[in-house]
Amino acid sequence: MDVTDKNFYELLPQIEESIDRAAFLAIDCELSGLNVTDEKDNCFETMEERYLSVRNSASNFLVVQFGLCPFFYNPEKDEFTHEAYNFYTYPRQFTKNSPNLRFLCESSSLDFLASCGFDFNKLIYEGIPYLTYANEEKMKEEVEKRSSHKTTEDNSTPLSVPENLKKFVQLTNQKIHAFSRNSQKEMSIEDLSAFQRKLIFHNIKPNYASELYFETIIVNEHEENNDSNSLNSEYMQVQDEPDLSSVTIQNTQESLDTRSRKSLTPGKTQPSRGETQQRVLRIVKLDHVEQSEREKEKKLLDLNNISKNVGFSKVIRKISQSGKHIVGHNMLLDVSHTIHQFLEELPDNLADFKEMVQETFSNLVDTKFISTTHPFRDLISCSVLIDLVKRIQETPFRLPKIGIVPRVDAVGYELTDRKTHEAGFDAFATGCCFIAMTQLLGTRQSPPQPRILPSSPVVMPFLNKLYIMRMSDISYLNISGTDLTPSRSHVFYVTCPKDATQKNIQQIFSPFGNIQTSWKNSVSLFVALSDKDRSSLVMDNIECSSGYRVMTFATYQKLMKDEKKRPLLSESPERAGDIFKKLVCGGDKSPPGQHKKKRPKTEAEKVKVKQLFSEPTSWN
């Protein structure tokens, strides 16, 4: 079921009830992009480095579609059922004080979504807004601050009126004065610029503080009804200088109330398709007591508006509070994006991230990780979701029939539906994979267990272990425990000229057997020896060609830590080249015939080197 801003609040109670009743929840996210830079993940990153890469992605791209599929188990009938929700999420700015988010899009990702039938118009026009905890709290504080400091002090000092606006101020003051003396209860002034409204608030409003209430409202109206002739009102035109727009003063309440009613509905301040939007200055006859009551009403309206625009974040908060098992496929990015976008900003280190995830989603299960462990790695040749779905429908797997929950308005999927990369369908497919794989594990228990639910001890070994892609010796991130720390004594970091090739690298390392390479960028890579026993021979025996440098993985890690403290290395690695020489190639080891006799440095060069490297601490 597609869920947008149009039906979200109507469906929210049903969604929350489904979360409470579910045996487990399956999720999936569609994103506006994946990679912030062209630099590829390398298979010898540390877990901390990989987390920072994931955090960078989650901080810059958007979740444009969130799939949620609650699965239900009926023990009396021994059957699973489901329903699926497909949420379009978009960070709409609903007031001038709400967040105006900036985000990245990756052209290849948008092309891919378009090829899968993604509706970008629905995303922009009907996407559900959301607020993080911090943004919600900040907006509430601003409302409280405005309410507690609502005085006329800021408006009591008249502004200097430009020459071309003096007539406008004079005529507007006359009209407002006339209004204050007639029997009308309310008037409005349209077609004002922001500065014209400011002049009225500063130069005219203080004169009527005890009898008139001034406020700016936003009016949404259909474009076809946007001309003045369509309004059932009496208009009085105040003409300014020729280069100024006209000011329309409306002395009847009925038409404006009709047009502005939906703009005063909490959360509905943005125009829908086919609507335009304008700001109107409304003036109402209210005494001090009535003005105080109106301010209370406005404060309540603002707070309700904020609560409404928490929007989709309410679903994620409900999932978090439920403590339910959450099943995803290759879900590290999904979890990271979900927390950062809808709940709170991700921390800047891995340890704090793990703690945050544990507090937010305490029971995570990654079907990608399950499919790559024993006994499934011998049964599953490809763990990509679409291939995994095909495999679980074959022997030895026995996927039970998973129908749609018996409710009139319930919507779900069949695995035969061709809706790959629709987030709701992918969430459903992920949940089916989880059921099929855990049921197979159940048949191999002693005694066999016909049904395995997420709370079963059979699932415990997979809990909170999120699959890590493209790492050679680490397969998962352990959210609730210590990560694997494999030895990388056989791994070396190499810097090389831009025109270096794979063949060049293989020639340099040929004395040490076969190698595996992982390029970090065009001028650096990691090299791993297939024969780890030869690792100790490399630094004393390798022959580096001109422009090549080699260091152990341990040295590389140490230098990276130092580089964080000393930007000089990253800003100009050429200038730091001499510092590496004692750490790489076993010293200054060039191939035979390439040694050059060092000439004495001139006094000018000595001064330059001293300026470059005269720091209070050593480089060691």
Secondary structure, 3 states (H helix, E strand, C coil): CEECCCCHHHHHHHHHHHHHHCCEEEEEEEECCCCCCCCCCCCCCCHHHHHHHHHHHHHHCCEEEEEEEEEEEECCCCEEEECCEEEEECCCCCCCCCCCCCCCCCHHHHHHHHHCCCCHHHHHHHCECECCHHHHHHHHHHHHHHHHCCCCHHHHCCCCCCHHHHHHHHHHHHHHHHHHHCCCCEEEEECCCHHHHHHHHHHCHHHHCCCEEEEEEEEEEEHHHCCHHHCCCCEEEECCCCCCCCEEEECCCHHHHHHHCHHHCCCCCCCCCCEEEEEEEEEEECCHHHHHHHHHHHHHHHHHHHHHHCECHHHHHHHHHHCCCEEECCCHHHHHHHHHHHCCCCCCCHHHHHHHHHHHCCCEEEHHHHHCCCCHHHCCCCCCHHHHHHHCCCCCCCCCCEEECCCCCCCCCCCCCCCCCCHHHHHHHHHHHHHHHHHHHHHCCCCCCCCCCCCCCCCHHHECEEECCCCCCCCEEECCCCCCCCCCCCEEEEECCCCCCHHHHHHHCHHHCCEEEEEEECCEEEEEECCHHHHHHHHHHCCCCCCCEEEEHHHHHHHHHHHHHCCHHHHCCCCCHHHHCCCCCCCCCCCCCCCCCCCCCCHHHHHHHHHHHCCCCCCC
